[in-house]
Amino acid sequence: MQTKTKNNHIGRKISRIRELRGMKQEALAEELGISQQAVSNIENSEKVDDVKLEEIAKALGVTKEGIENFSEEVVFTIIGNTYNDNSSSLNYNCTFNPLDKLIEAYEENKKLYERLLQAEKDKVTYMEKLLGKK
């Protein structure tokens, strides 16, 4: 069971995000302009000052809040819900294309507009007929 302190260990979160991004400590150190040993010290620190955390977040391609709120359980849940491994190939479980849905909604609205427009034209024709203009 993890304790609250363990969940809030910023250095461990930085380390996991770096690993998930496929980045070595040396690469992060180079991005930050510091030594690999300094990165190791940061990753072993429970807290990191806000300015340094912003720099690290930028180097990792995430936000400062992304590091602070990082949860490995959430990452695995997202991965588990996104990918399905069938016969050694990854398949996206996307059931529809959002663009197709947008076009479909546009077509439906267009048909509705045309029906409403035709109804109004029919009303005008009927009113003109009643008034004897046609």
C-alpha positions as CSV (number, residue, x, y, z in Angstrom):
1,M,0.0,0.0,0.0
2,Q,1.4,3.4,-1.0
3,T,1.4,6.2,1.5
4,K,0.5,9.8,0.8
5,T,4.2,10.8,0.9
6,K,5.0,8.2,-1.7
7,N,2.2,9.4,-4.0
8,N,3.4,13.0,-3.7
9,H,7.1,12.2,-4.4
10,I,7.8,14.6,-7.2
11,G,11.2,13.1,-8.0
12,R,9.7,9.7,-8.6
13,K,7.0,11.2,-10.8
14,I,9.6,13.0,-12.9
15,S,11.5,9.7,-13.2
16,R,8.5,7.7,-14.3
17,I,7.4,10.4,-16.9
18,R,11.0,10.5,-18.2
19,E,11.0,6.7,-18.5
20,L,7.6,6.6,-20.2
21,R,8.9,9.1,-22.7
22,G,11.8,6.8,-23.4
23,M,14.3,9.4,-22.2
24,K,17.5,8.7,-20.3
25,Q,18.8,10.8,-17.4
26,E,21.6,12.0,-19.6
27,A,19.2,13.3,-22.3
28,L,17.2,15.2,-19.7
29,A,20.4,16.5,-18.1
30,E,21.5,17.9,-21.5
31,E,18.0,19.5,-22.0
32,L,18.3,21.2,-18.6
33,G,22.0,22.1,-18.9
34,I,22.9,20.1,-15.8
35,S,24.8,16.9,-15.0
36,Q,23.3,13.4,-15.0
37,Q,24.1,13.3,-11.3
38,A,22.0,16.4,-10.7
39,V,19.0,14.7,-12.5
40,S,19.5,11.7,-10.4
41,N,19.4,13.9,-7.3
42,I,16.2,15.6,-8.5
43,E,14.6,12.2,-9.1
44,N,15.5,11.2,-5.5
45,S,14.1,14.4,-4.1
46,E,10.6,14.4,-2.6
47,K,10.1,18.1,-3.5
48,V,11.4,20.2,-6.3
49,D,11.2,24.0,-6.4
50,D,8.6,25.5,-8.8
51,V,11.0,27.2,-11.2
52,K,13.1,24.0,-11.7
53,L,9.8,21.9,-12.0
54,E,8.7,24.2,-14.8
55,E,12.0,23.7,-16.6
56,I,11.8,19.9,-16.2
57,A,8.2,19.9,-17.3
58,K,9.1,21.8,-20.5
59,A,12.0,19.4,-21.2
60,L,9.7,16.4,-20.7
61,G,7.0,17.9,-22.9
62,V,4.4,18.1,-20.2
63,T,3.0,20.7,-17.8
64,K,4.1,21.3,-14.3
65,E,0.6,20.3,-13.2
66,G,1.0,17.1,-15.3
67,I,4.0,16.2,-13.2
68,E,2.3,17.1,-9.9
69,N,-0.8,15.2,-10.7
70,F,0.9,12.2,-12.4
71,S,-0.6,8.9,-11.5
72,E,0.8,5.7,-12.9
73,E,-2.5,3.9,-12.3
74,V,-4.3,6.4,-14.6
75,V,-1.7,5.9,-17.3
76,F,-2.2,2.1,-17.2
77,T,-6.0,2.6,-17.2
78,I,-5.8,4.8,-20.3
79,I,-3.5,2.4,-22.1
80,G,-5.7,-0.6,-21.1
81,N,-8.8,1.2,-22.4
82,T,-7.1,2.4,-25.6
83,Y,-5.3,-0.6,-26.9
84,N,-6.3,-4.1,-27.6
85,D,-3.6,-6.7,-28.3
86,N,-5.1,-9.3,-30.7
87,S,-2.7,-11.6,-32.6
88,S,0.4,-9.6,-31.7
89,S,-0.8,-6.4,-33.2
90,L,-2.0,-3.3,-31.5
91,N,-5.5,-2.1,-32.6
92,Y,-7.1,1.2,-31.7
93,N,-10.6,0.6,-30.2
94,C,-12.0,3.7,-31.9
95,T,-15.6,2.9,-32.9
96,F,-16.2,6.0,-35.1
97,N,-14.4,8.8,-36.8
98,P,-15.3,12.2,-35.2
99,L,-15.1,13.9,-38.6
100,D,-17.6,11.5,-40.0
101,K,-19.9,12.3,-37.2
102,L,-19.5,16.0,-37.8
103,I,-20.3,15.6,-41.5
104,E,-23.3,13.4,-40.6
105,A,-24.7,16.0,-38.3
106,Y,-24.1,18.7,-40.9
107,E,-26.1,16.7,-43.5
108,E,-28.9,16.1,-41.0
109,N,-29.1,19.9,-40.2
110,K,-29.0,20.7,-43.9
111,K,-31.9,18.4,-44.6
112,L,-33.9,19.8,-41.7
113,Y,-33.2,23.4,-42.9
114,E,-34.3,22.5,-46.5
115,R,-37.6,20.9,-45.1
116,L,-38.3,24.0,-43.0
117,L,-37.5,26.3,-45.9
118,Q,-39.9,24.3,-48.1
119,A,-42.6,24.4,-45.5
120,E,-42.3,28.2,-45.3
121,K,-42.5,28.5,-49.1
122,D,-45.6,26.3,-49.1
123,K,-47.2,28.6,-46.5
124,V,-46.4,31.7,-48.6
125,T,-47.9,30.0,-51.7
126,Y,-51.0,29.0,-49.8
127,M,-51.4,32.5,-48.3
128,E,-51.0,34.1,-51.8
129,K,-53.6,31.7,-53.2
130,L,-56.0,32.7,-50.4
131,L,-55.5,36.3,-51.1
132,G,-56.1,35.7,-54.8
133,K,-52.7,36.8,-56.1
134,K,-52.1,33.6,-58.0
